[in-house]
Amino acid sequence: IAKLYIPPSCPASEKQCISNWLSESSELTFILFTTTKPRPSLGKDVKYLDSFDVKVSDSSSLSTKVKLPKSVINNGTLYFCVFALPKLKNIDRSKDNWW
């Protein structure tokens, strides 16, 4: 997933080029939410699922349990929202609504 955030290098003289802040040594926190709405807003539309830290240079495979809402079991759709941000430090993730 992190490779999506690593654009190709561009010349320093190029003014319309987006520079990249990720490097091979970067660390990210991924925060996952689920929703049954195609265009959710925060609050009741999304349910916190999990969060995990990754190093950009490492390959990872992680598992988490997903409780399926009744609407999904009855032929509905479940969407995943994934937010990638610089690694969170000094955050107590054991508290409710820490995000």
Secondary structure, 3 states (H helix, E strand, C coil): CHHHHCCCCCCCCCCCCCCCCCCCCCEEEEEEEEECCCCCCCCCCCEEEEEEEEECCCCCCCCCCCCCCHHHHCCCCCEEEEEEEECCCCCCCCCCCCC
